[in-house]
Amino acid sequence: MCPLLTRAAHAAQENNALQRSNAMAESARTVTPGDGRTAGPRRVKALHFACVAALGGFLFGYDTAVINGAVNAIRDHFQIDAVATGVTVAIALLGSAVGAWFAGSIADRSGRLFAMRLAAILFCISAIGSAVPFSAWDLGFWRLVGGVAIGMASVIAPAYIAEIAPASQRGKLGTLQQLAIVLGIAISQVVDWGIAEAAGGATQPLGFLSAWQWMLGVAAVPAILYGVLSFTIPESPRHLVATGRSDEAREVLVSLEPTDVDTRLSEIEESLSSDRKPRLSDLKAKGTALLPIVWIGIGLSMLQQLVGINVIFYYSSALWQSVGINEDSSLLLSMSTQIFNIAGTIVALVLLDRLGRRPLLLTGSVGMAVTLGAAAFSFAQAQLVNGEPTMPDPYGMIALVSAHAFVFFFAISWGPAVWVLLGEMFPNRIRASGLAVAAAAQWVTNWAVTVTFPSLSESSLSGAYIGYTAFAVLSIYFVWKWIPETKGRTLEQMG
């Protein structure tokens, strides 16, 4: 299991306890004149630390989606079929599962900053290797290396933010990871479009490389920035305490939130003394069956992927071209969907704590079912005219609107809400283990959907979308029947 998830869960609980302690003490404390002058800089410092960590989330989103604009060019360049194309695109997700699995052990042994820098190096190596591959399998290897970095970033960034954030800022700073991921996806589409425009197409030369090679290679720039900026932030106080460097931990805590530093240090020490490695056996009920709440977490993770959201993020350019839209327009459409993704994510961040998790999930499920169904119907109307695919009016516009609306409904609900729920719904004693298993199920399902889409779409694009529609319909029943509302409940009340 991933021990760093245990650390993040405990860090959140320590912050909750400290926040309650501070609130009780506030009425008896006299505020000194310097407090107001220093609160602002400390908040800025905490924001700086969290933003640097969240760059890992940005690279997570960027590296997973940047392949979108290059899919058809890679297929044509290496003369590979739909199965090989799917494997080349999806193999990064298997690397992500490996990276997520081992990231915690690396971070606990060598530190959060070491793990960040290692991830940055792997991101950079992957970008350079992907830009100059000798074959599709060579490209697949470099994508696998990048996937390991993605998996590491997916664990390290939220854990570091949870451990470094003052109690009063933890919620806001914690949302930076999700926002960074969707921004990374969006920027990757902008870069793909800009490079293709400059070269006159993804397969065209641009200097000494083809445009699609530049698309993959440019990922080295944010990777280098991530590595350099990691030298501007301190190590996590939890890791410093765990390695006997309590004085350094005190300095970090004082620089962020000087109130009750001794209390916070003692809580960290007590938490570390009771830590143990999470075990799969913790998740079992009597006999060998998993606890119902674990199955619910696995189902939630799988359904998030089975609606086909990453088909839009990884293949939308190829998808639009398969129904008659030219490359330039398809890249613009891929870019425009990310505007809806960002807007939806911001809406979710505002509404999650106001409306609750279940209402947003149900709204998203209904919206996704309708829009996916409309897209499936529209794709079924595609025709061959003079040997070229085309979509007659008004079905092209219906498909276009449906795809954008689908991304928006996902972004306001199943995108951020699933990760929030997975962090909240498990009882304290199994939170780290349950979250690790659910996250593993999500990576594997993501891989399965991604690797099968080229073959499914080649057989029947409409049929593939009918399948995604069916899972969206299933998600309505799943949420209604099985998902608890966690709004307003403390972590301790979950179990």
Salt bridges, closest charged atoms under 4 A:
GLU14 OE2 - ARG238 NH1 2.36
GLU26 OE1 - ARG29 NH2 3.06
ASP35 OD2 - ARG29 NH1 3.41
ASP76 OD1 - ARG75 NE 3.44
ASP108 OD2 - ARG7 NH2 3.57
ASP108 OD1 - ARG112 NH1 2.93
GLU163 OE2 - ARG112 NH2 2.89
GLU163 OE2 - ARG238 NE 3.95
GLU248 OE2 - ARG245 NE 3.24
ASP262 OD1 - ARG250 NH1 2.70
ASP275 OD2 - ARG7 NH1 2.86
ASP275 OD1 - HIS10 NE2 2.87
ASP275 OD2 - ARG238 NH2 3.29
ASP282 OD1 - ARG276 NH2 3.05
ASP282 OD1 - ARG279 NH2 3.84
ASP353 OD1 - ARG357 NH1 3.00
GLU424 OE2 - ARG357 NH2 2.61
